[in-house]
Amino acid sequence: MARTTQVHSDAKARLDRLIAKSRAHIYKPIAIAETLYRNRVEDNVDLSQPSHYRRRSYTWCGDVCHRLYGRRPVLNSRYWDQLFDPAVLPPESLVALGEENRRNGGIVETYIYAFVLDKVAAILEIAESVRACQPKNFSLAKFLSAFEDDPRFRRSADKAYEIVVYALFNAITHYLDATVTLSVKPKCEVLADFQEFAQLVLGVDAAHPEIAQPARLYRVGTANAADAGLDMWANFGPAVQVKHFSLSPNDFDKICEGVQADQIVIVCKSVEAASIEAILTQVGYRNRIRGVITELDLARWYNLACGKKYHGTLGKDLLGGILQEMSLEFPLTQAQRVKTFLDERGYNVSKLKGNWTMDRSEVGMDADE
């Protein structure tokens, strides 16, 4: 009996750690919930046999995420397979969770989806505060603290930082009405011989040897995995690397090694002015790092863009850009969609009790992991 109790306790602790380490979409816990659901309502899912659910859980999770968030997760198979490794949630733990789940009418499933509802409601609250805010009242520090200080979103604070950087850069570039021009020699033998390549890849040909287009910045993606490489790229040259922490001189080596670009703009929380000056004068960095932007710079530009002079134009579009990027990065779906899903499954969050009472401190969500 003591052995069984210990296994069940360990299984819940593993699940809680998994929830605590999850970002806003909590994909992996949803996969666990869906695996437990199949085990409870179907006869062909044996939790002691990973082959019954290791790959299928990705599809089950994707189906639910498409319904709740409007999109499916895009994660590599190696990352997904780690979910059922001995160090994360091995079959023994999943079996223990399954026993508890069946014995109590889907209580583990309900527990997991309670956190889904909690996160969706909270991210919606942040988005609504931006939507209702006048540009002149917007505070960059307050927006970032909503992610940095809330245990539900601390692991997504880096994405929030990318969002405010991209929204600012994109809005200012747009209002500068900047254009990028590409030209080739009109009377060139290579152009004549490779005209099809020039048309398809460069967009020029002998009759039109020059093109101009708006200067634009693009976020590389919204993947949740840590990325040491490119965060943003521009059609006018530099790559942008965003780091949601303070940089030391040693960090510049890693950034330059991880980004394959001739010119790099680095955005970070902070770095000593003396370190920036020293870095930008070194031969190895001087030709690659165009500049370093800190959070103080971002705050100054946000204050200017949202201030009296630009609040009705640049400031308005800037906040719109933040909301647009949030809709791509986070589950900005209606909380009602999640509630409807819970009702259809018969999950009653209010009935969670005992060890399965929803308590963020119990799942370690106040830890900065």
Number of C-alpha atoms within 10 A of each C-alpha: 6 7 8 10 11 12 17 21 15 17 22 22 17 19 22 20 18 19 23 27 22 21 20 21 21 19 22 21 25 24 25 27 26 23 25 28 21 19 21 18 11 10 8 11 18 19 24 16 12 17 11 15 24 19 13 15 22 24 16 19 21 21 16 19 20 12 14 25 21 13 14 17 18 11 13 9 11 8 9 17 14 14 18 17 12 11 9 14 22 18 17 17 24 24 21 21 26 29 18 17 21 17 11 10 14 22 24 25 24 24 21 23 23 21 23 23 18 14 21 23 18 19 22 19 13 16 19 13 13 19 14 9 14 15 26 19 12 20 16 16 11 11 17 15 15 18 21 20 14 14 19 24 24 25 21 19 19 18 24 25 22 22 22 23 21 23 21 23 17 20 22 18 15 17 11 9 9 13 14 13 11 13 14 16 12 15 11 10 10 10 19 13 10 11 17 14 13 18 15 10 9 16 16 21 22 16 8 12 18 16 14 10 12 14 18 17 22 15 17 12 11 14 12 17 10 7 9 14 18 19 19 19 19 14 14 16 14 18 25 28 22 26 21 17 14 14 19 13 13 9 11 16 12 12 19 20 11 14 17 12 16 13 19 24 17 20 25 21 17 18 18 13 10 8 12 17 12 13 19 17 11 10 9 12 17 14 13 16 22 16 15 20 17 20 20 12 15 19 14 11 15 22 20 16 24 24 17 12 12 16 21 15 14 22 26 18 23 24 23 17 19 21 21 14 20 20 15 13 19 21 22 22 17 13 20 13 15 22 18 13 15 18 12 9 13 12 22 16 21 10 12 16 11 7 10 16 15 19 11 16 12 15 19 18 22 15 12 12 12
